[in-house]
């Protein structure tokens, strides 16, 4: 049994551990490639290949961080609120309430003209945040459920999840670039087998370890990235419960979202992790195991609902 705050602490600790694992993988891979593949570490004293890969991935991360929200809104065909619509007016009121409850600035609000119930948050920081919902969500949820969903998205904003996932994207991109460069270099020029003129050739076991690590590093980095993404969903669920004091409303909302019969039409893999539930409705997100860990952006809804019900039980007993 875990209460809201214990769940938040656990998810934050696990995220720190996962990010540390990212840097460990990057450090080992970068050292191996700069030392044994290109020899730049010995020649210049600097991990040149690693620095170039970080820079290239960082440029992509920079663009995503500062301009990603506009790209997301355009790709989803999201529209500003129309206050003559009563559902849009209710949404504005609920977002205002949850902004006050979370202590955050009022985000921009957009609506996606799509019948599938879902919601997302984007923006580089709380001052430039965007919350979006589908028309289907507004038509499906009662007020308490809508509050819980919006509180979940405000949780993402408060927890700086967009910034975190931008960092994760840069790390994954760096590891993939390094691995690809190493494999290409080995294919055409072979691996450097000597550290110096007086040293013996590289031990076959060491060579095998380096090759295997370069092959597996992109897979390991993706597993970690998807794990971070799933942990942030759990953390946002706990934040929603904190803001609304009503975990069961989010559980009810997730049940309705899970029961939707169609995916969000304009959603794609690049935006799927932003939504409260997988907008592509892939069955993989409701499964567990290695393949699901590599590919799924969200934890199984059943597990999220179970955690929320446990939090509600503890909350009721302590109040």
NUZANU-183180 format. One record per residue (C-alpha): residue number from 1; residue in three letters; x, y, z. Coordinates in nm, 4 decimals, padded with zeros to 6 digits, always signed. Example, Ala and Ser with C-alpha at 12.3 -4.5 7.8 and 13.67 -1.06 7.14 Angstrom:
% NUZANU-183180
   resi   resn          u          v          w
      1    Ala   +01.2300   -00.4500   +00.7800
      2    Ser   +01.3670   -00.1060   +00.7140
% end
This chain:
% NUZANU-183180
   resi   resn          u          v          w
      1    Unk   +00.0000   +00.0000   +00.0000
      2    Unk   +00.1370   +00.3423   -00.0929
      3    Unk   -00.0122   +00.6822   -00.0358
      4    Unk   +00.0037   +00.9705   -00.2830
      5    Unk   +00.3259   +01.1200   -00.1500
      6    Unk   +00.5069   +00.7860   -00.1153
      7    Unk   +00.4182   +00.7109   -00.4763
      8    Unk   +00.5547   +01.0470   -00.5873
      9    Unk   +00.8820   +00.9968   -00.3973
     10    Unk   +00.9226   +00.6456   -00.5383
     11    Unk   +00.8690   +00.7586   -00.8960
     12    Unk   +01.1117   +01.0493   -00.8611
     13    Unk   +01.3813   +00.8219   -00.7131
     14    Unk   +01.3363   +00.5662   -00.9892
     15    Unk   +01.3562   +00.8368   -01.2570
     16    Unk   +01.6885   +00.9581   -01.1104
     17    Unk   +01.8236   +00.6018   -01.1157
     18    Unk   +01.7158   +00.5569   -01.4788
     19    Unk   +01.8722   +00.8849   -01.5908
     20    Unk   +02.1944   +00.7840   -01.4114
     21    Unk   +02.1851   +00.4549   -01.6035
     22    Unk   +02.1593   +00.6557   -01.9263
     23    Unk   +02.4771   +00.8472   -01.8453
     24    Unk   +02.6587   +00.5268   -01.7485
     25    Unk   +02.5696   +00.3647   -02.0821
     26    Unk   +02.6697   +00.6794   -02.2697
     27    Unk   +02.9989   +00.7043   -02.0776
     28    Unk   +03.0992   +00.3430   -02.1379
     29    Unk   +02.9983   +00.3485   -02.5040
     30    Unk   +03.1638   +00.6842   -02.5676
     31    Unk   +03.4894   +00.5757   -02.4010
     32    Unk   +03.5002   +00.2497   -02.5970
     33    Unk   +03.4294   +00.4132   -02.9323
     34    Unk   +03.6659   +00.7080   -02.8833
     35    Unk   +03.9420   +00.4786   -02.7531
     36    Unk   +03.9186   +00.1657   -02.9622
     37    Unk   +03.7345   +00.2684   -03.2787
     38    Unk   +03.8648   +00.6146   -03.3674
     39    Unk   +04.1520   +00.6524   -03.1224
     40    Unk   +04.0570   +01.0159   -03.0596
     41    Unk   +04.0772   +00.9910   -02.6815
     42    Unk   +04.4439   +00.8903   -02.6926
     43    Unk   +04.5322   +01.1331   -02.9720
     44    Unk   +04.3588   +01.4480   -02.8485
     45    Unk   +04.2779   +01.3699   -02.4854
     46    Unk   +03.9146   +01.4469   -02.5631
     47    Unk   +03.6228   +01.2143   -02.6504
     48    Unk   +03.5742   +01.3843   -02.9874
     49    Unk   +03.3228   +01.1394   -03.1335
     50    Unk   +03.1119   +01.1500   -02.8172
     51    Unk   +03.1146   +01.5309   -02.8087
     52    Unk   +03.0084   +01.5507   -03.1751
     53    Unk   +02.7262   +01.3022   -03.1173
     54    Unk   +02.6064   +01.4951   -02.8106
     55    Unk   +02.6122   +01.8194   -03.0112
     56    Unk   +02.4139   +01.6770   -03.3019
     57    Unk   +02.1550   +01.5180   -03.0726
     58    Unk   +02.1460   +01.8370   -02.8680
     59    Unk   +02.0513   +02.0428   -03.1751
     60    Unk   +01.7497   +01.8183   -03.2289
     61    Unk   +01.6632   +01.8415   -02.8599
     62    Unk   +01.6957   +02.2226   -02.8705
     63    Unk   +01.4527   +02.2444   -03.1620
     64    Unk   +01.2082   +02.0058   -02.9924
     65    Unk   +01.2296   +02.1966   -02.6638
     66    Unk   +01.1633   +02.5436   -02.8051
     67    Unk   +00.9422   +02.4677   -03.1061
     68    Unk   +00.7996   +02.1233   -03.0348
     69    Unk   +00.4695   +02.2534   -02.8928
     70    Unk   +00.3834   +02.4352   -03.2162
     71    Unk   +00.4666   +02.1268   -03.4203
     72    Unk   +00.2502   +01.9110   -03.1926
     73    Unk   -00.0490   +02.1469   -03.2112
     74    Unk   -00.0226   +02.1705   -03.5898
     75    Unk   +00.0103   +01.7944   -03.6397
     76    Unk   -00.2912   +01.7241   -03.4171
     77    Unk   -00.5019   +01.9954   -03.5852
     78    Unk   -00.5675   +02.1426   -03.2405
     79    Unk   -00.7898   +02.4510   -03.2239
     80    Unk   -00.8243   +02.7308   -02.9637
     81    Unk   -01.1305   +02.7375   -02.7399
     82    Unk   -01.4632   +02.8618   -02.8745
     83    Unk   -01.6362   +03.0169   -02.5747
     84    Unk   -01.9779   +03.0012   -02.7351
     85    Unk   -01.9504   +02.6244   -02.6932
     86    Unk   -02.0665   +02.5287   -02.3365
     87    Unk   -01.8267   +02.2334   -02.3236
     88    Unk   -01.5329   +02.4594   -02.4084
     89    Unk   -01.6430   +02.7053   -02.1416
     90    Unk   -01.6588   +02.4241   -01.8847
     91    Unk   -01.3097   +02.3127   -01.9890
     92    Unk   -01.1751   +02.6649   -01.9357
     93    Unk   -01.3276   +02.6751   -01.5872
     94    Unk   -01.1843   +02.3344   -01.4950
     95    Unk   -00.8351   +02.4254   -01.6197
     96    Unk   -00.8523   +02.7461   -01.4170
     97    Unk   -00.9443   +02.5463   -01.1050
     98    Unk   -00.6637   +02.2969   -01.1548
     99    Unk   -00.4098   +02.5700   -01.2253
    100    Unk   -00.4994   +02.7212   -00.8889
    101    Unk   -00.4899   +02.3811   -00.7164
    102    Unk   -00.1462   +02.3015   -00.8605
    103    Unk   -00.0030   +02.6497   -00.8067
    104    Unk   +00.0826   +02.6844   -01.1771
    105    Unk   +00.0246   +02.9642   -01.4279
    106    Unk   -00.2780   +02.9287   -01.6518
    107    Unk   -00.1750   +02.7224   -01.9570
    108    Unk   -00.2976   +02.7752   -02.3109
    109    Unk   -00.5931   +02.5502   -02.3905
    110    Unk   -00.6621   +02.3712   -02.7180
    111    Unk   -00.9235   +02.1243   -02.8379
    112    Unk   -00.8704   +01.8498   -03.0947
    113    Unk   -01.1793   +01.7830   -03.3116
    114    Unk   -01.1705   +01.4081   -03.2574
    115    Unk   -01.4310   +01.1757   -03.0984
    116    Unk   -01.1748   +00.9580   -02.9149
    117    Unk   -01.1437   +01.0685   -02.5480
    118    Unk   -00.7862   +01.1733   -02.4663
    119    Unk   -00.5757   +01.4653   -02.3439
    120    Unk   -00.2164   +01.5854   -02.3612
    121    Unk   +00.0222   +01.8490   -02.2277
    122    Unk   +00.3215   +02.0094   -02.3954
    123    Unk   +00.5346   +02.3228   -02.3689
    124    Unk   +00.8884   +02.3793   -02.2462
    125    Unk   +00.8036   +02.5077   -01.8971
    126    Unk   +00.5029   +02.6121   -01.6829
    127    Unk   +00.5138   +02.9635   -01.8319
    128    Unk   +00.4817   +02.8243   -02.1865
    129    Unk   +00.2582   +02.5259   -02.1188
    130    Unk   -00.0233   +02.3948   -02.3343
    131    Unk   -00.3055   +02.1616   -02.2334
    132    Unk   -00.5133   +01.9980   -02.5033
    133    Unk   -00.8143   +01.7684   -02.4969
    134    Unk   -01.0246   +01.5983   -02.7610
    135    Unk   -01.3892   +01.6782   -02.8219
    136    Unk   -01.4541   +01.3171   -02.7296
    137    Unk   -01.3103   +01.3725   -02.3819
    138    Unk   -01.5362   +01.6731   -02.3221
    139    Unk   -01.8402   +01.4757   -02.4323
    140    Unk   -01.7522   +01.1615   -02.2349
    141    Unk   -01.6343   +01.2885   -01.8947
    142    Unk   -01.8385   +01.4303   -01.6095
    143    Unk   -01.6951   +01.7316   -01.4298
    144    Unk   -01.5003   +01.5364   -01.1645
    145    Unk   -01.3473   +01.3083   -01.4252
    146    Unk   -01.2535   +01.6074   -01.6405
    147    Unk   -01.0921   +01.7706   -01.3364
    148    Unk   -00.8888   +01.4560   -01.2736
    149    Unk   -00.7675   +01.4357   -01.6345
    150    Unk   -00.6707   +01.8035   -01.6419
    151    Unk   -00.4984   +01.7632   -01.3043
    152    Unk   -00.2975   +01.4752   -01.4535
    153    Unk   -00.1801   +01.7032   -01.7345
    154    Unk   -00.1013   +01.9819   -01.4869
    155    Unk   +00.1036   +01.7218   -01.3002
    156    Unk   +00.3122   +01.6650   -01.6124
    157    Unk   +00.3690   +02.0393   -01.6382
    158    Unk   +00.4599   +02.0816   -01.2716
    159    Unk   +00.6935   +01.7820   -01.2783
    160    Unk   +00.8786   +01.9286   -01.5800
    161    Unk   +00.8187   +01.6113   -01.7782
    162    Unk   +00.8569   +01.7833   -02.1155
    163    Unk   +01.2061   +01.8999   -02.0168
    164    Unk   +01.2932   +01.5553   -01.8839
    165    Unk   +01.1771   +01.3760   -02.1981
    166    Unk   +01.3728   +01.6262   -02.4102
    167    Unk   +01.6873   +01.5339   -02.2149
    168    Unk   +01.6041   +01.1650   -02.2558
    169    Unk   +01.5582   +01.2160   -02.6315
    170    Unk   +01.9016   +01.3792   -02.6548
    171    Unk   +02.0634   +01.0932   -02.4613
    172    Unk   +01.8938   +00.8268   -02.6745
    173    Unk   +01.9912   +01.0126   -02.9925
    174    Unk   +02.3531   +01.0361   -02.8792
    175    Unk   +02.3756   +00.6660   -02.7988
    176    Unk   +02.2142   +00.5679   -03.1306
    177    Unk   +02.4552   +00.7939   -03.3237
    178    Unk   +02.7625   +00.6561   -03.1459
    179    Unk   +02.6532   +00.2988   -03.1978
    180    Unk   +02.5812   +00.3602   -03.5668
    181    Unk   +02.9189   +00.5295   -03.6206
    182    Unk   +03.1008   +00.2431   -03.4491
    183    Unk   +02.9267   -00.0249   -03.6549
    184    Unk   +02.9975   +00.1627   -03.9795
    185    Unk   +03.3622   +00.2150   -03.8852
    186    Unk   +03.4064   -00.1522   -03.7978
    187    Unk   +03.2388   -00.2593   -04.1190
    188    Unk   +03.4687   -00.0549   -04.3441
    189    Unk   +03.7873   -00.0012   -04.1474
    190    Unk   +03.7905   -00.2483   -03.8625
    191    Unk   +03.8407   -00.1840   -03.4934
    192    Unk   +04.1645   -00.0363   -03.3573
    193    Unk   +04.3406   -00.3266   -03.1928
    194    Unk   +04.6292   -00.1424   -03.0297
    195    Unk   +04.6442   +00.1371   -02.7769
    196    Unk   +05.0057   +00.2120   -02.8561
    197    Unk   +05.2991   +00.0777   -03.0481
    198    Unk   +05.4344   -00.1179   -02.7501
    199    Unk   +05.1060   -00.2679   -02.6384
    200    Unk   +04.9698   -00.6015   -02.7436
    201    Unk   +04.6556   -00.6475   -02.9508
    202    Unk   +04.3188   -00.6175   -02.7823
    203    Unk   +04.2048   -00.9252   -02.5963
    204    Unk   +03.9322   -01.1083   -02.7918
    205    Unk   +03.6999   -01.0999   -02.4897
    206    Unk   +03.7364   -00.7210   -02.4644
    207    Unk   +03.6700   -00.6883   -02.8367
    208    Unk   +03.3574   -00.9032   -02.8061
    209    Unk   +03.2310   -00.6990   -02.5105
    210    Unk   +03.2755   -00.3707   -02.6989
    211    Unk   +03.1002   -00.5008   -03.0106
    212    Unk   +02.8105   -00.6479   -02.8132
    213    Unk   +02.7718   -00.3312   -02.6064
    214    Unk   +02.7639   -00.1132   -02.9188
    215    Unk   +02.4985   -00.3422   -03.0669
    216    Unk   +02.2863   -00.3526   -02.7516
    217    Unk   +02.3277   +00.0095   -02.6334
    218    Unk   +02.0465   +00.1518   -02.8562
    219    Unk   +01.8093   -00.1188   -02.7335
    220    Unk   +01.9040   -00.0597   -02.3689
    221    Unk   +01.8649   +00.3157   -02.4091
    222    Unk   +01.5179   +00.2758   -02.5614
    223    Unk   +01.4119   +00.0450   -02.2780
    224    Unk   +01.5245   +00.3070   -02.0265
    225    Unk   +01.3542   +00.5879   -02.2216
    226    Unk   +01.0224   +00.4057   -02.2309
    227    Unk   +01.0566   +00.3164   -01.8618
    228    Unk   +01.1108   +00.6844   -01.7785
    229    Unk   +00.8026   +00.7724   -01.9850
    230    Unk   +00.5901   +00.5152   -01.8016
    231    Unk   +00.7150   +00.6264   -01.4595
    232    Unk   +00.6203   +00.9852   -01.5390
    233    Unk   +00.2655   +00.8660   -01.6104
    234    Unk   +00.2491   +00.7098   -01.2649
    235    Unk   +00.3868   +01.0316   -01.1155
    236    Unk   +00.1306   +01.2448   -01.3015
    237    Unk   -00.1457   +01.0117   -01.1778
    238    Unk   -00.0266   +01.0691   -00.8216
    239    Unk   -00.0085   +01.4444   -00.8836
    240    Unk   -00.3655   +01.4415   -01.0120
    241    Unk   -00.4748   +01.2685   -00.6923
    242    Unk   -00.2900   +01.5293   -00.4891
    243    Unk   -00.4523   +01.8233   -00.6697
    244    Unk   -00.8081   +01.6853   -00.6693
    245    Unk   -00.7986   +01.4671   -00.3543
    246    Unk   -01.0029   +01.2229   -00.5588
    247    Unk   -00.8014   +00.9325   -00.7074
    248    Unk   -01.1189   +00.7439   -00.8003
    249    Unk   -01.2249   +01.0130   -01.0471
    250    Unk   -00.9059   +00.9618   -01.2476
    251    Unk   -00.9544   +00.5844   -01.2249
    252    Unk   -01.3054   +00.6283   -01.3655
    253    Unk   -01.1774   +00.8578   -01.6415
    254    Unk   -00.9085   +00.6066   -01.7401
    255    Unk   -01.1705   +00.3319   -01.7597
    256    Unk   -01.3746   +00.5429   -02.0019
    257    Unk   -01.0667   +00.6270   -02.2095
    258    Unk   -00.9674   +00.2588   -02.2206
    259    Unk   -01.3157   +00.1727   -02.3458
    260    Unk   -01.2904   +00.4055   -02.6470
    261    Unk   -01.3445   +00.2274   -02.9763
    262    Unk   -01.1146   +00.4355   -03.1968
    263    Unk   -00.7670   +00.5956   -03.1799
    264    Unk   -00.6996   +00.9700   -03.2055
    265    Unk   -00.6976   +01.0242   -03.5823
    266    Unk   -00.4022   +01.2639   -03.6197
    267    Unk   -00.1856   +01.1221   -03.3428
    268    Unk   +00.1392   +00.9467   -03.4346
    269    Unk   +00.4338   +00.7803   -03.2616
    270    Unk   +00.6140   +01.1114   -03.2152
    271    Unk   +00.3307   +01.2549   -03.0061
    272    Unk   +00.1931   +00.9385   -02.8409
    273    Unk   +00.3952   +00.9815   -02.5193
    274    Unk   +00.2358   +01.3239   -02.4575
    275    Unk   -00.1158   +01.1839   -02.4095
    276    Unk   -00.2725   +01.0543   -02.0880
    277    Unk   -00.3296   +00.7211   -02.2653
    278    Unk   -00.1821   +00.5777   -02.5838
    279    Unk   -00.3754   +00.7648   -02.8578
    280    Unk   -00.2850   +00.4945   -03.1102
    281    Unk   -00.4592   +00.2295   -02.8969
    282    Unk   -00.1842   -00.0254   -02.9463
    283    Unk   -00.2506   -00.3445   -02.7538
    284    Unk   +00.1156   -00.3439   -02.6564
    285    Unk   +00.0588   -00.0706   -02.3973
    286    Unk   -00.1620   -00.3074   -02.1981
    287    Unk   +00.0991   -00.5814   -02.1878
    288    Unk   +00.4151   -00.6429   -01.9867
    289    Unk   +00.7459   -00.7996   -02.0815
    290    Unk   +01.0638   -00.7075   -02.2712
    291    Unk   +00.8975   -00.6219   -02.6029
    292    Unk   +00.6360   -00.4068   -02.4307
    293    Unk   +00.9113   -00.2364   -02.2290
    294    Unk   +01.0902   -00.1416   -02.5508
    295    Unk   +00.7890   -00.0168   -02.7451
    296    Unk   +00.5162   +00.1048   -02.5063
    297    Unk   +00.5002   +00.4675   -02.3914
    298    Unk   +00.2394   +00.4124   -02.1186
    299    Unk   +00.2007   +00.1600   -01.8381
    300    Unk   -00.1020   -00.0726   -01.8588
    301    Unk   -00.4179   +00.1185   -01.7689
    302    Unk   -00.5254   -00.1663   -01.5403
    303    Unk   -00.2132   -00.1162   -01.3280
    304    Unk   -00.2705   +00.2594   -01.3140
    305    Unk   -00.6312   +00.2106   -01.2060
    306    Unk   -00.5231   -00.0415   -00.9415
    307    Unk   -00.2697   +00.2038   -00.7969
    308    Unk   -00.5251   +00.4841   -00.7931
    309    Unk   -00.7749   +00.2674   -00.6069
    310    Unk   -00.5110   +00.1770   -00.3494
    311    Unk   -00.4305   +00.5451   -00.3033
    312    Unk   -00.8018   +00.6211   -00.2620
    313    Unk   -00.8333   +00.3483   +00.0018
    314    Unk   -00.5410   +00.4860   +00.2020
    315    Unk   -00.6627   +00.8442   +00.1594
    316    Unk   -01.0072   +00.7514   +00.2926
    317    Unk   -00.8575   +00.5764   +00.5944
    318    Unk   -00.6373   +00.8721   +00.6855
    319    Unk   -00.9009   +01.1459   +00.6520
% end
